[in-house]
Amino acid sequence: MSEQLQRDMECEGLLECFHGLKQLDKDCYQALVSAEEALTIDEVAERVDRERSTAYRAVQRLLKAGFIQKEQINYEQGGYYHVYRPTDPSQIADDMQRMLNDWYAKMGQLIGEFEEKYDRPERAAAES
């Protein structure tokens, strides 16, 4: 954690920090954000210059993290395909803020447990 606090971080670093996303995941996210309309997996793969299966795995990680949304488009003759679009940035920011608050509360609890566990009995008696 001290390394994270000491290095300069850009806002895109939050994708890695909060969700463990990789550079390809960030590239796919950027491709979806910069697109004027929702993209198929093939279109994402083309924009990041990767194989379809590789782009698909990155898109699935983004979907699981809540950074993008999937929509099913139905053909009139039957069948369907999926397109992907970025989630509203304010919703993502709210989710990250919630995660940070939860983490902060958990760390506070662990610090309290540490203090209780390793507090010397003589110091506690002296403070009484």
N, C-alpha and C positions, 0 to 999 in steps of 0.2 A: 504494500500500500504506500509506503514512503516513496518508492520509485514513482508511482503514479502522481503523487502530490508534487514531486520535485520537477517532473518534466513538463514542458509546455504542451498543452492539449488544445486541440481545436474542437469545435462542437461535434464534428463527425466522429471524434474519438469516443463520444458517449455511446455510439453504437457498439463499439468494441468493449468498452468498460462495463456497460450495463448488461449487455446480452452476449458477449463473447463472439461477436460477428467478425468475419474475416474480411480481408481487403476485397475479395470478389463479391461478397455480400454487399459491401458498401458501394462497389461499382454498379452492381445491379440496381441497388436502391437509387443511386444517382441517375441511372438511365431511366428509371420509372418516373422520377421527379421531373426530369427535364423533358419528358415526352408530353406532347400536347393532348394525347388521349391514352386510354388504357392499352397495354401491350400484351401480346401472347408470349409464351415462353420462347418461341422461335425468334421473335423480334428482340426480346431481351438478350438472347444468346448472340444474335448478330451485332447488337450495339456494344456488347462487352467483348466480342471476338472470342467466344468460347463455344465448346460443344453444347448441344441442347441439354444433354443429361447433366452437365456440370452447372449450367445456368439454372436448371430445374432445382437442383439441390440447394443452391443459394437462395432462390426464390422461396423455397419451402422454409428455410431458416428465417427469412424475413417475415413470412406469413405467420410462423409460429411465434415470433417476437412481437407481432402486432404492428409492424411497420408498413405493411401493405395489406390490401384486401383483394379477394378473388371474386370474380363475377362470372357466372355461366351465361354464355350467349347460345341461344338455340337456333338451329337452322330450320327454315320453314319445311324442308323435306324430311326432317328428322335428324337427330344427332345434335351435337353441341361441341363447343370449345370454351376454354377459359381465357379470360383476360385479367390482368393485374394492374392495380393502381395504388399510389401511395395513400396511406391513411392520413387524415388531417393532422398536420404538425402539432397543433395545440393539444390534441388528444394524446399523441405520443409523448409530448412534454409533460402532460399531467400524469401519465403512467410512470414516466421516469421519476418525477417528483415523488410520487407515492412510493416507488421502490426505494428511493433515497431516504425518505422518512422512515420506512420500515427498517432499513439497514441501520440508520442512525439510532433508532430505538433499541434494536437488538444489540448493537455495539455498546450502548449505554448500560444495558442490562448485564452484558458480559463483563464490563469494567467493574460494575458493582459487585458481581459475583467474585471476581478476582480479588477485589479489596477485602471482601468478607473472608475469603478463604485464606489469604496470606497476611491478614492483619495480626500482629503479635498480641497475645493476651496481656502482656505487661503494659503495652501502650494503651490498650482499651481500658485497662484498670486505672491507669494514670489519668485518663481523660474523664473518668467517672467522678 
